[in-house]
Amino acid sequence: MYFHHMKTKVTKRGQVSVPSKVRKELHIGPNTTVEWVIEGATARVIPIPEDPIRAFRGSGKKGLVKQLLQDRRRDRQREDALKH
């Protein structure tokens, strides 16, 4: 695990610039969606890959991607059932 300490300022409009080194290391480009996670007094910013499933392919134990896809399909079916 690597730790980098960099500072940026928040503008009056609430905007923050992501340092170049961070953008390169985390593959953050134009239109990248980021998720803000608040943990007590700490905020984590997590870049969301354009295709999250593809980004995790091959990074876990065998069968986990298949299980994730099945879980997501079941979640969508439940949400659809609640809408009707």
Sequence and secondary structure as in RCSB ss.txt:
>XXXX:A:sequence
MYFHHMKTKVTKRGQVSVPSKVRKELHIGPNTTVEWVIEGATARVIPIPEDPIRAFRGSGKKGLVKQLLQDRRRD
RQREDALKH
>XXXX:A:secstr
         B TTS B   HHHHHHTT  TT EEEEEEETTEEEEEEE SSHHHHHTTSSSTTHHHHHHHHHHHH
HHHHHHHH 
